[in-house]
Amino acid sequence: MKHLLPGLKLFVLMSLFTGLLYPALITIVAQIFFKEKADGQMTLIAQKFENEKYFWGRPSSVAYNPLPSGGSNLGPTSAELKKQFEDRKTKLRKSHPEKTYDCPQDLLFASGSGLDPDISPASAMYQIERVSRARTGISVDQLSELIQQQTQNRQWGVFGEPRVNVLQLNLALDSIEVQK
Amino acid sequence: MKLSDLSQIFVYVFALVLLAPWLAEFISQLFFGQRTLLHPVFERLEKWLYRVCKIDPKEEMNWKDYCIALLIFNFLGFAFVFVLQITQNFLPLNPQNLPRVSWHSALNTAISFMTNTNWQGYAGESTMSYFTQALGLTVQNFLSAASGVAVFFALTRGLIRKSQGSLGNFWVDLTRTTVYLLLPLSILFSIVLVGQGVVQNFSPYVSVKTLEGATQVLPMGPAASQIAIKQLGTNGGGFFNANSAHPFENPTPLSNFLQMLAILLLPAALVLAYGKMVGARSQGWTLFAVMFLVWFLSLVFSMAAEFQTNPNFNLGSLMEGKETRFGVTNSLIWSTATTVASNGSVNAMHASLSPSAGGLAIFNIMLGEVIFGGVGAGMYGMLLYVFLTVFLAGLMVGRSPEYLGKKIEAPEIKMAILGILGPCAVILVGAAISVDLPLATASLANKGPHGFSEILYAFTSAAGNNGSAFAGLNANTPYFNLMLGLVMLVGRFVVIIPSLAIAGHLVSKKISPPSTGTFASDTPLFGILLIAVIVIVGALTFLRALSLGPLVEHFLMLQKQVF
């Protein structure tokens, strides 16, 4: 038991350094240099959009409630997942009568976090006729241009996939309306 | 598959192979007690810690002392994390007034973080106060990883020291690893993560009004500082429930790339450092090649499986459980890296992967977490397989087996077998008991073979100290919290204690010079033999269990069966 006392002291000090001083140091640095990011950017978290006037985001298995986040965890042979998938497909086809094909699959499957803020550019383009219909005076061409502006390409040209942040897109859409 | 998929894999491999040797050099300097480029900054802290704790850094420990020191230190960590959780409602830094954690969940979580598993039956953002996350969980993220490195150092000393009795000093190995390696890397990494948008504050949760007028509460907290070490230390326990799929935990493709790199960085560097430590880099590179090959094949097969069409949906590479910003390829690089390396963090839900890609995630863990494996843990686990391979090769040609000049004899092989088969046994026994208990099967989310896979994955993950899951399973019940807690303890210490015992045996042996009859352990032939031993042990032990889960699910999926 000669190891107990040095062990206990070392444990206390290590806890102090790695559990208090280290997080505190990072918080101070973060708050000085990246305050906005360290405090959590609202646009990173998906919001629920069901109004015809807005672009819609990915389905969420936590109903866009971040407490707590999570996915459906339904497997590749889940009858429930198949039903959700068919229901979403039917609903989206019905809301977009101009389209003769099904929407891209990111709108048909729920994200892992339930809070995925992005959709693929193709999923945004799928919705332009509907949004244009719901907003008098904004043409399909304007919307497709807006989506191009809002598309984030692969980071550094390599990482990830091209995407459109749904909240930012909708905020931009609202600001066009205001300008008129 | 597009060019962009291939180029992301290429950049990942390139970065790993570029950075690991550089870090390996640094680790071997720590091992030999040489001055590193960080000594000017952190040496005073190291010396101060020894002085205050009355530790004599020159004091040597035999294997039993080393083991007892480790067990005491880990038990203190366990007890502290347990107490923090059940008293967090009285403690500071709890702006959401989260209640105390249930005793069985607290017990499970304390074991989980102490054993470097980071299995999580709880959801971080709605369970743990900032105080518990930082002072309890973050600390164990460091110390469990450092404990793993310490055991690896001790075992290596057993191999390179001639006719001695001691393996070094546990306190010194632990302190050096934490102070010079884990802490500086984490500081650097967490600041980069905040720059990408990972949250880092101690504020109350923020209520926002959505564009459509609803109210949404956004969780906050000191996330970046915990996530950095969670990735670097092969811990994997998310600050938030969705782990690295959460936009506040992993906001951009770049943060994702760096977190993926951090999964394999230290385990890979430790393998290469091993070559330097035993005086022949080729020994390290041979093991690296073995690990790399197995991981890469696993990635190739996972990709092939995931891009295959699932007839139930008439689509391939389903986006269920995946994030748009990462896409399919990054989800699979992650799912294979995190399972070979006993990290256990996820950026996509493994439960929603195709049957074969999900099955490979389980199989990767079943290989014993020696393909890169945990920080330190992967290497001492791999060395058990190396001893076994050397022994089998010796049997084949009828010579007494030797490794690096040390005779491998009955006591070493007995211990190695215990360390290899112990975790296997608890996976199969635990899963077999659970599928027969209504109490356990009530926790399942999926029906059919996928439900069986949920239970098999849970026990595999716990025994391999991995921490990932088919997370449909509601594991936050007294039954699973206790069972999996027990399995995690077995998975950790039934490997650590035999490894240290082997080190104790080996260190007293003399080193015989290589002769013409020596079976070289740094050749492609040895590498192939080692892969064969690892895969055959894994396959023979688990093929039947896997055939009831992922394998049968794959064929039923092709028949358009749903459950």
Interface residues (C-beta under 8 A of the other chain):
Chain A: H3 L4 L5 P6 G7 L8 K9 L10 F11 L13 M14 S15 F17 T18 G19 L20 Y22 P23 L25 I26 T27 V29 A30 Q31 F33 F34 K37 A38 D39 G40 Q41 M42 L44 I45 A46 Q47 K48 F49 E50 N51 Y54 R58 Y64 N65 P66 L67 P68 S69 G70 G71 S72 N73 L74 G75 P76 T77 S78 A79 L81 K82 F85 Q105 D106 L108 F109 A110 S111 G112 S113 G114 L115 D116 P117 D118 I119 S120 R154 Q155 W156 V158 F159 G160 E161 R163 L167 N170 L171 D174
Chain B: S4 S7 Q8 V11 L45 L49 V52 C53 K54 I55 D65 I68 A69 I72 F73 L76 G77 F80 A123 G124 E125 S126 A134 L135 G136 T138 V139 N141 F142 L143 W171 L174 T175 T178 L183 S186 I187 S190 I191 V194 G195 Q196 G197 V198 V199 Q200 N201 F202 S203 Y205 V206 V208 T210 L211 E212 A214 Q216 V217 L218 P219 M220 P222 A224 S225 Q226 I229 F240 N241 A242 A245 H246 P247 F248 P251 T252 P253 L254 N256 F257 N310 N312 F313 L315 L318 M319 E320 G321 K322 E323 T324 R325 F326 G327 N330 V346 N347 A348 M349 A351 S352 L353 S354 P355 G358 A445 N446 K447 G448 P449 H450 S453 F470 A471 G472 E553 L556 M557 Q561 V562 F563
